[in-house]
Amino acid sequence: MNQEVTAVDKSEARFIEKAMNAIADPCRLSILQEISRKGAVCCGDVQGLTGLSQPTCSHHIKLLCDSKLLDCRKEGRNHFFTLNKINFKKVSLFMERFHQ
């Protein structure tokens, strides 16, 4: 196999590892799917979707933001979360390497 295709620099490897770990959790995956459907959600929406407590929802959202898969914008007292499509594209391109 061509090493140029499979080579991953350390920063990309860390990003992919964090992103894949974030996606792997069923609660976080359902949060990502809901954001994909709605375009944006606030923490209260996530609570309604998952049935989890506010602190647990905040924890999951923080992990998704830390993995750089979500972007956050503040409107008044609310924080709205959207998919970081550029970083999802990076994950997608990484995964494509496995079927080339």
Buried (B, 14 or more C-beta within 10 A) or exposed (E): EEEEEEEEEEEEEEBBEBBEEBBEBEBBEBBBEBBEEEEBBBBEBBBEBBEBEEEBBBBBBEBBBEBBBBBBEEEEEEBBBBBBEEBBEBBEEBEEEEEE
